[in-house]
Amino acid sequence: MDVCKVCGLPKELCVCEGIAREIQKIKVYTMKRRFGKVVTLIEGINERDVNLWELAKALKTKCACGGTAKGGRIELQGDQREKAKKVLMDSGFSEDMVDMR
């Protein structure tokens, strides 16, 4: 039986990832890029606690847009702030900790 090193519970009952998601302060905002294109940026996600690539893939699928995960942040094409917030909340992040700008 595998035991979590942080909380001491069996891996099946480990709550460390859920707690880590709830306490992260995430910023979701838009920015204009070249030629007036709008990009949604999501910053503040700790890469040690959450797989950034899997979260970016889920966001791109749910928002039906392109994007990337690089430099510790996720970039989505277009103004996807509301959809991104909903997907982040569905992924276990706290609504109070998601800062919309």
N, C-alpha and C positions, 0 to 999 in steps of 0.2 A: 504494500500500500504506500503510495506516494503522499508525502506530507509537505504542505506549503511552508517555506522557510520564513515567511513574513508573519503569517497569522497563526500557524501551527495546526490548521485544520487540514483534513484530507483534501486532495486536489479537487474532488468532486464537489465539495462544500465550500471551497475557497471563496472569500468575498473581497479579496484585495483588489481585483480588477474593477469591480462595481464601485467600490469606495474611491478608487483612483479617478474614475470617470466623473464622479459627482463633485469632486473638489477642484477640478481644473477650470480656470478662468479662460474662456474662449472668446475671441473677437471675430465677428463676422461683419465685413464691410465691403463696399464696392470701390473700384478705382478705374479711371479711364486710362486706357493704353493708347498705343499708336492708332491713328486714323479714327479716333473717337470710339473705339470698341470698349465695352464695359466688361470688367472681370470681377468676380466675387472672390474675396480672399478670406480664408479661415485660418486664424493663427492661435497659438497658445495650447495646442494639443501636445502633450508629452509623449514623445516617440517610444519611451521605455515602457509605458503603460498600455499604449494602444498601437496597433499596427496601422500606420498612416496610409499604407498602400491599399489595404482592405477597406478602410473607411472612405478613402477617395473613390474607390471603385463603386462602393454603395451609393455615395453622393452623386456620382456621375450617372449611375443607372436610374436612381429615383428622380433626379432633376432633368433627365434626358438631354444632357449636354456633354461637351468635351471638357477636359481639364487635366490637371497633373498634380502630383505631390512632390514638392521639392523644397529643400531648404527649411524643413520643419513646418511648412505650411501647405495648405491645399488651395489650388486655384481652379475656379470653375468659370466657364465661358458664360457671359451674360449676367443679368441681375437675378441671382438665385437665392437671395437672402432668406426669404420666408420659407422656401422649400428646404434650404439647407438647415435652418433652425429646427424644422419639424423632423428631419432625418436624424439630426444630432440628438434630439430628445428621445426618439425611438431607439437610438443606439445606446441609451443609458446615461447620457449627460444631463445634468440638472438644468432646468429652464432658467433658474435664477443666475446661473453662472455663464450663460450665453449672452454676450453683450452685442447688441445690434446697433450699427451706426448707419 
